[in-house]
Amino acid sequence: MKKLILIMLTSIVLLGCTSTSSIDSGNCIKVANRAENNGAKSGDDLYKECLDKQYQKNESKKGFWEKSAEGLAFFVMDIITS
């Protein structure tokens, strides 16, 4: 039974890793540098806001199966560790 759980967990994690996309931080760096020159909010604050917006955008693009696989992976890890 433990082997089956381990195989399922591994396959879920692999599926989750292939469905994630990275955040383009280069664009956020450009936004932060422009703000430093214009005297608006601090560049660090704008950089963090930009990363948060991109992360939320990526999360909203996830489909039902991706969210379900992620939830199932956390559920299985919780069962195994308890």
DAKA-V616469 format. One record per residue. RES is the residue in one letter. SS is DSSP state (a for helix, b for strand, c for the rest). D_FIRST is the distance of its C-alpha to the first C-alpha in Angstrom with 2 decimals. Layout:
<<RES/SS/D_FIRST> <RES/SS/D_FIRST>>
This chain:
<<M/c/0.00> <K/a/3.80> <K/a/5.40> <L/a/5.16> <I/a/6.36> <L/a/8.65> <I/a/9.96> <M/a/10.69> <L/a/12.31> <T/a/14.27> <S/a/15.53> <I/a/16.59> <V/a/18.38> <L/a/20.08> <L/a/21.23> <G/a/22.53> <C/a/24.39> <T/a/26.09> <S/a/27.26> <T/c/28.99> <S/c/32.61> <S/c/34.59> <I/c/37.56> <D/c/40.98> <S/a/42.48> <G/a/45.62> <N/a/46.98> <C/a/46.42> <I/a/48.26> <K/a/51.18> <V/a/51.30> <A/a/51.30> <N/a/54.05> <R/a/56.23> <A/a/55.97> <E/a/57.04> <N/a/60.16> <N/a/61.00> <G/c/60.64> <A/c/58.21> <K/c/55.07> <S/c/53.77> <G/a/51.96> <D/a/48.90> <D/a/48.61> <L/a/49.06> <Y/a/46.51> <K/a/43.87> <E/a/44.85> <C/a/44.61> <L/a/41.11> <D/a/40.02> <K/a/41.56> <Q/a/39.86> <Y/a/36.44> <Q/a/37.02> <K/a/38.22> <N/a/35.07> <E/a/32.89> <S/a/34.98> <K/a/34.45> <K/c/30.67> <G/c/29.64> <F/a/27.40> <W/a/24.40> <E/a/24.81> <K/a/25.08> <S/a/22.12> <A/a/19.89> <E/a/21.27> <G/a/20.70> <L/a/17.08> <A/a/16.57> <F/a/18.30> <F/a/16.40> <V/a/12.94> <M/a/14.68> <D/a/16.24> <I/a/13.16> <I/a/11.67> <T/a/15.18> <S/c/16.04>>
